[in-house]
Structure formats: C-alpha cells, structure tokens
Amino acid sequence: MTDTKQLISALDLKTILPHAPHSALNSFLTEFNKQLPVYSINTPIRIAAFLAQGAVESGELRTLVENMNYSAPRIMAVWPSRFKTLAAAQPYSHNPQLLGSNVYANRMGNGNAQSGDGYKYRGRGFFSGTGKSFYQKMTTLTGTDFIGNPDLLATAHYAVLSACQFWKSAGLNALADAGNIKAITQKVNGGFTGLAERTTYYNKAKKILGITS
C-alpha cells in the first residue's frame, strides 16, 4: 500500500475502481478510511474482499441507486421465475416504478405492489441494500430517518456505513480472512451473481494492496 497514513490511498482506490467518477472516488476514499477501521476491515485481505463486493454491487460507484429501467428481455433474464414470457414482462418494460413495486412486493419488509415500497426501498449504497426492513434497520442503528429519506443511503457516508454494518452483521471478516469470496458473495448478493467479476476485482485489489500470495 502506498500511503502509510491511510488504509487505502487515492491511487490504490483509483486503480481498483478505474471507471469510478472522480467526485465519487474522493468522497468514498474519505469514508472508507474513516469507517473501515471501526468495523475491523483493516487488513489488506479484508479490504480487498470488501471493495470487490462493492465494486460489483455499485458498478464502481456509478450506480448507487438500483437501476430498474429494463427492457422486457432483460426483465426476463433478471427474474426468470416471475416473467416467463415477453408478454408477461412487456408491461414493466422501461417502467422502473412499476417493476420495482411489483418484484419486491410483500418481501424484505415491503408492502404489496400498490404500496410502492418495492420501488421506494430498492437497492441503494455500496452494497445495494434492499427492502424496507433494511432501511428500518439502518434507521434504528444510526438514528437517521431512511424510511422517510431513502435516498440518503446513496450518499457516500451512509452508503459505506450500510455496507460496513451489513459486513459486521454477516460476520464477513472471518470469511475474508479465509479468502472465501464465494461465501461472501452469497451473503452479499443472496446468490452467486457476478462471482467471476467479484473474484477478478478481489485478485486485483489483493495485488494492489500488497498481497503477493
């Protein structure tokens, strides 16, 4: 690592996330160096695992709010069990609010489709935290009203805080120490979507942060 005063240097972060917007890199760098030590995400292997997950979930800090503006074929690909035909997916094509309200209805603490909770509490933050229950948990933990102001979770401070809180609650430092990216991915993603991409980021981050083996 190139900066002994920080866990992550500006050059390290830019090299790991080369497509991230400059303004986002600066604000997230500050939050990473401030918050990661609080959650003992303070060794190169833990930091590499953390950044690899967030790199994919946030699209290298370019998508801090879940984009649900999908075509019908893309809707079928993302939710194959819900949309088995183009005709079923077509009403939701390029209608983010309708799609989010429907696919996230009646789960993760959300109300029914008519409540609009699914869209209101869609994924936000570095780990794309999703669902009203998650927003309520973050409200309770921080004393900040994310139920009434969900977009706050897309700001650098709370985007990192929510990811750190999730990391801690899921016990991911132990999995990071074991180098178990597959298990971490399952915890963060709920499956293995993007596992190869996460592994690529992880291996790159390890090298940049000085892990040679």
Secondary structure, 3 states (H helix, E strand, C coil): CCCCCCCCCHHHHHHHCCCCCHHHHHHHHHHHHHHHHHHCCCCHHHHHHHHHHHHHHCCCCCCCECCCCCCHHHHHHHCCCCCCCHHHHHHHCCCHHHHHHHHCCCCCCCCCHHHCHHHHCCCECCCCECCHHHHHHHHHHHCCCCCCCHHHHHCHHHHHHHHHHHHHHCCHHHHHHCCCHHHHHHHHHCCCCCHHHHHHHHHHHHHHCCCCC
